[in-house]
């Protein structure tokens, strides 16, 4: 079975701490979603509290690369 997934590297700046996650999925949006979910678990918070900080429109706190 062949999947069209791509390996992404996602870098997130969490209050000055840089976290790097690798994920395999089909889109950059999904890669960012996966990384935010994993970051939430790592920092011991719920995703619903982590995502707004990471996705703040006035700050660039994340980067997704292939």
MMTF fields as JSON, N, C-alpha, C and O atoms, coordinates in Angstrom:
{
  "mmtfVersion": "1.0.0",
  "mmtfProducer": "UNKNOWN",
  "numBonds": 263,
  "numAtoms": 264,
  "numGroups": 66,
  "numChains": 1,
  "numModels": 1,
  "chainsPerModel": [1],
  "groupsPerChain": [66],
  "chainIdList": ["A"],
  "bondAtomList": [4, 2, 8, 6, 12, 10, 16, 14, 20, 18, 24, 22, 28, 26, 32, 30, 36, 34, 40, 38, 44, 42, 48, 46, 52, 50, 56, 54, 60, 58, 64, 62, 68, 66, 72, 70, 76, 74, 80, 78, 84, 82, 88, 86, 92, 90, 96, 94, 100, 98, 104, 102, 108, 106, 112, 110, 116, 114, 120, 118, 124, 122, 128, 126, 132, 130, 136, 134, 140, 138, 144, 142, 148, 146, 152, 150, 156, 154, 160, 158, 164, 162, 168, 166, 172, 170, 176, 174, 180, 178, 184, 182, 188, 186, 192, 190, 196, 194, 200, 198, 204, 202, 208, 206, 212, 210, 216, 214, 220, 218, 224, 222, 228, 226, 232, 230, 236, 234, 240, 238, 244, 242, 248, 246, 252, 250, 256, 254, 260, 258],
  "bondOrderList": [1, 1, 1, 1, 1, 1, 1, 1, 1, 1, 1, 1, 1, 1, 1, 1, 1, 1, 1, 1, 1, 1, 1, 1, 1, 1, 1, 1, 1, 1, 1, 1, 1, 1, 1, 1, 1, 1, 1, 1, 1, 1, 1, 1, 1, 1, 1, 1, 1, 1, 1, 1, 1, 1, 1, 1, 1, 1, 1, 1, 1, 1, 1, 1, 1],
  "groupList": [{"groupName": "UNK", "atomNameList": ["N", "CA", "C", "O"], "elementList": ["N", "C", "C", "O"], "formalChargeList": [0, 0, 0, 0], "bondAtomList": [1, 0, 2, 1, 3, 2], "bondOrderList": [1, 1, 2], "singleLetterCode": "X", "chemCompType": "L-PEPTIDE LINKING"}],
  "groupTypeList": [0, 0, 0, 0, 0, 0, 0, 0, 0, 0, 0, 0, 0, 0, 0, 0, 0, 0, 0, 0, 0, 0, 0, 0, 0, 0, 0, 0, 0, 0, 0, 0, 0, 0, 0, 0, 0, 0, 0, 0, 0, 0, 0, 0, 0, 0, 0, 0, 0, 0, 0, 0, 0, 0, 0, 0, 0, 0, 0, 0, 0, 0, 0, 0, 0, 0],
  "groupIdList": [1, 2, 3, 4, 5, 6, 7, 8, 9, 10, 11, 12, 13, 14, 15, 16, 17, 18, 19, 20, 21, 22, 23, 24, 25, 26, 27, 28, 29, 30, 31, 32, 33, 34, 35, 36, 37, 38, 39, 40, 41, 42, 43, 44, 45, 46, 47, 48, 49, 50, 51, 52, 53, 54, 55, 56, 57, 58, 59, 60, 61, 62, 63, 64, 65, 66],
  "secStructList": [7, 7, 7, 7, 7, 3, 3, 3, 3, 3, 3, 3, 3, 3, 6, 6, 3, 3, 3, 3, 3, 3, 3, 3, 3, 1, 7, 2, 2, 2, 2, 2, 2, 2, 2, 2, 2, 2, 2, 2, 2, 2, 2, 6, 7, 7, 2, 2, 2, 2, 2, 2, 2, 2, 6, 7, 6, 6, 1, 7, 7, 3, 3, 3, 3, 7],
  "xCoordList": [0.852, 0.0, 0.889, 1.777, 0.647, 1.46, 0.707, -0.438, 1.371, 0.761, 1.469, 2.639, 0.775, 1.352, 1.833, 1.805, 2.265, 2.693, 4.129, 4.93, 4.415, 5.707, 6.235, 5.462, 7.54, 8.126, 8.382, 9.04, 7.86, 8.014, 8.8, 8.748, 9.518, 10.191, 9.466, 9.32, 9.016, 8.282, 9.053, 9.384, 9.329, 10.032, 9.061, 8.453, 8.918, 8.008, 8.769, 9.501, 8.593, 9.167, 8.106, 7.09, 8.351, 7.411, 8.016, 8.84, 7.617, 8.093, 9.62, 10.198, 10.265, 11.722, 12.43, 13.625, 11.725, 12.293, 11.963, 10.804, 12.966, 12.748, 12.565, 13.405, 11.445, 11.124, 11.057, 10.466, 11.661, 11.659, 10.931, 11.2, 10.005, 9.236, 9.308, 9.354, 9.318, 9.25, 7.944, 7.555, 7.268, 6.0, 5.839, 6.372, 5.112, 4.864, 3.366, 2.567, 3.0, 1.588, 1.488, 2.485, 0.295, 0.069, 0.164, 0.284, 0.114, 0.112, 0.87, 1.057, 1.292, 1.971, 1.04, 1.47, -0.225, -1.197, -1.334, -1.381, -1.395, -1.513, -0.232, -0.285, 0.907, 2.185, 2.221, 2.666, 1.756, 1.721, 0.747, 1.056, -0.407, -1.398, -0.788, -0.929, -0.11, 0.521, 1.57, 1.638, 2.386, 3.442, 2.862, 3.382, 1.805, 1.17, 0.6, 0.704, 0.007, -0.532, 0.586, 0.431, 1.703, 2.83, 3.464, 3.888, 3.535, 4.066, 3.189, 3.697, 1.884, 0.957, 1.226, 1.251, 1.424, 1.734, 3.072, 3.225, 4.029, 5.376, 5.391, 6.107, 4.605, 4.59, 3.481, 3.331, 2.714, 1.693, 0.469, -0.128, 0.1, -1.084, -2.001, -1.597, -3.227, -4.16, -3.853, -3.398, -4.12, -3.863, -4.609, -4.1, -5.815, -6.634, -5.995, -6.362, -5.044, -4.34, -3.01, -2.522, -2.427, -1.134, -1.307, -0.542, -2.305, -2.5, -2.646, -2.006, -3.448, -3.576, -2.247, -1.992, -1.41, -0.116, 0.775, 1.393, 0.831, 1.674, 1.169, 1.967, -0.136, -0.73, -1.016, -1.652, -0.579, -0.814, -0.456, 0.672, -1.403, -1.217, -0.165, 0.399, 0.104, 1.072, 2.508, 3.437, 2.697, 4.021, 4.224, 3.273, 5.46, 5.793, 6.52, 7.731, 5.792, 6.363, 6.561, 6.901, 6.355, 6.476, 7.016, 6.909, 7.587, 8.074, 7.929, 8.263, 7.436, 7.276, 8.154, 8.098, 8.967, 9.863, 9.706, 9.398, 9.919, 9.906, 11.261, 11.483],
  "yCoordList": [-1.184, 0.0, 1.236, 1.373, 2.125, 3.319, 4.527, 4.79, 5.244, 6.46, 7.666, 7.585, 8.769, 9.998, 10.909, 12.132, 10.335, 11.163, 11.646, 11.006, 12.772, 13.444, 13.643, 13.861, 13.567, 13.809, 15.307, 15.922, 15.877, 17.302, 17.505, 16.685, 18.595, 19.047, 20.317, 21.251, 20.348, 21.502, 22.069, 21.354, 23.366, 24.054, 25.042, 25.855, 24.968, 25.848, 26.539, 25.896, 27.846, 28.626, 28.728, 29.402, 28.056, 28.063, 28.895, 28.397, 30.152, 31.065, 31.096, 31.052, 31.17, 31.247, 29.91, 29.872, 28.814, 27.475, 26.969, 26.988, 26.525, 26.012, 24.499, 23.776, 24.038, 22.603, 22.162, 22.845, 21.025, 20.48, 19.142, 18.273, 18.994, 17.765, 17.291, 18.099, 15.987, 15.383, 14.619, 13.921, 14.757, 14.064, 13.701, 14.376, 12.645, 12.202, 12.285, 11.614, 13.121, 13.31, 13.865, 13.914, 14.28, 14.693, 16.199, 16.622, 17.021, 18.464, 19.21, 18.69, 20.405, 21.248, 21.606, 21.665, 21.844, 22.176, 21.034, 21.257, 19.818, 18.651, 18.459, 18.063, 18.737, 18.627, 19.598, 19.239, 20.819, 21.803, 21.36, 21.473, 20.865, 20.359, 19.245, 19.239, 18.304, 17.201, 17.72, 17.259, 18.676, 19.211, 19.959, 19.84, 20.718, 21.441, 20.448, 20.663, 19.376, 18.35, 17.711, 17.499, 17.408, 16.812, 17.799, 17.409, 19.077, 20.098, 20.218, 20.334, 20.189, 20.278, 19.159, 19.397, 17.956, 16.837, 17.024, 16.687, 17.558, 17.75, 18.788, 18.629, 19.844, 20.909, 20.708, 21.521, 19.641, 19.313, 20.207, 20.497, 20.638, 21.489, 20.88, 19.984, 21.361, 20.941, 21.705, 22.848, 21.025, 21.616, 22.939, 23.863, 23.024, 24.233, 25.469, 26.593, 25.28, 26.408, 26.682, 27.812, 25.658, 25.802, 26.421, 27.303, 25.96, 26.388, 27.904, 28.456, 28.602, 30.05, 30.805, 31.778, 30.356, 31.007, 30.782, 31.717, 29.54, 29.21, 29.906, 30.389, 29.956, 30.471, 31.974, 32.478, 32.686, 34.134, 34.834, 34.719, 35.548, 36.196, 37.304, 37.639, 37.868, 38.953, 38.471, 39.278, 37.191, 36.614, 35.41, 34.704, 35.187, 33.984, 33.036, 33.155, 32.094, 31.2, 29.775, 28.888, 29.54, 28.189, 28.217, 29.217, 27.104, 26.93, 25.459, 24.579, 25.203, 23.848, 23.692, 24.506, 22.64, 22.379, 20.936, 20.051, 20.712, 19.337, 18.725, 17.576],
  "zCoordList": [0.0, 0.0, 0.0, 0.842, -0.94, -1.075, -0.517, -0.885, 0.369, 0.913, 0.335, -0.039, 0.261, -0.266, 0.854, 0.714, 1.945, 3.066, 2.85, 2.169, 3.443, 3.339, 4.755, 5.687, 4.909, 6.232, 6.383, 5.545, 7.45, 7.738, 9.022, 9.938, 9.071, 10.291, 10.719, 9.931, 11.96, 12.477, 13.665, 14.61, 13.594, 14.675, 15.304, 14.608, 16.632, 17.359, 18.478, 19.231, 18.582, 19.666, 20.755, 20.585, 21.871, 22.997, 24.116, 24.882, 24.22, 25.252, 25.322, 26.407, 24.161, 24.101, 23.997, 23.707, 24.227, 24.076, 22.679, 22.266, 21.964, 20.611, 20.675, 21.211, 20.115, 20.085, 18.627, 17.79, 18.33, 16.983, 16.984, 17.813, 16.044, 15.905, 14.462, 13.534, 14.281, 12.951, 12.863, 13.8, 11.726, 11.539, 10.076, 9.196, 9.824, 8.466, 8.2, 8.853, 7.231, 6.895, 5.483, 4.762, 5.084, 3.702, 3.462, 2.313, 4.518, 4.291, 5.391, 6.491, 5.087, 6.067, 7.217, 8.369, 6.916, 7.955, 8.963, 10.173, 8.444, 9.323, 10.136, 11.3, 9.523, 10.235, 11.411, 12.501, 11.193, 12.277, 13.365, 14.551, 12.984, 13.946, 14.799, 16.022, 14.139, 14.866, 15.849, 16.989, 15.408, 16.261, 17.461, 18.571, 17.254, 18.364, 19.372, 20.58, 18.893, 19.78, 20.599, 21.802, 19.96, 20.683, 21.65, 22.738, 21.272, 22.172, 23.415, 24.53, 23.224, 24.355, 25.353, 26.56, 24.861, 25.745, 26.441, 27.615, 25.717, 26.276, 27.395, 28.384, 27.239, 28.259, 29.294, 30.206, 29.158, 30.149, 30.116, 31.153, 28.927, 28.775, 27.732, 26.991, 27.67, 26.634, 25.344, 25.36, 24.229, 22.913, 22.731, 22.096, 23.29, 23.111, 23.752, 23.411, 24.677, 25.28, 24.586, 24.6, 23.984, 23.307, 21.911, 21.52, 21.176, 19.791, 19.618, 18.724, 20.421, 20.212, 20.379, 19.67, 21.313, 21.491, 20.268, 19.757, 19.81, 18.66, 17.392, 16.589, 17.215, 15.98, 15.999, 15.074, 17.0, 17.115, 15.803, 15.322, 15.235, 13.935, 13.964, 12.922, 15.116, 15.226, 15.432, 15.407, 15.631, 15.867, 14.957, 14.624, 14.564, 13.78, 14.718, 14.905, 15.31, 16.315, 15.806, 16.588, 14.52, 13.994, 12.56, 11.85, 12.173, 10.799, 10.436, 11.229, 9.249, 8.749, 7.52, 6.598, 7.511, 6.375, 5.922, 6.721, 4.646, 4.098, 4.298, 3.916]
}
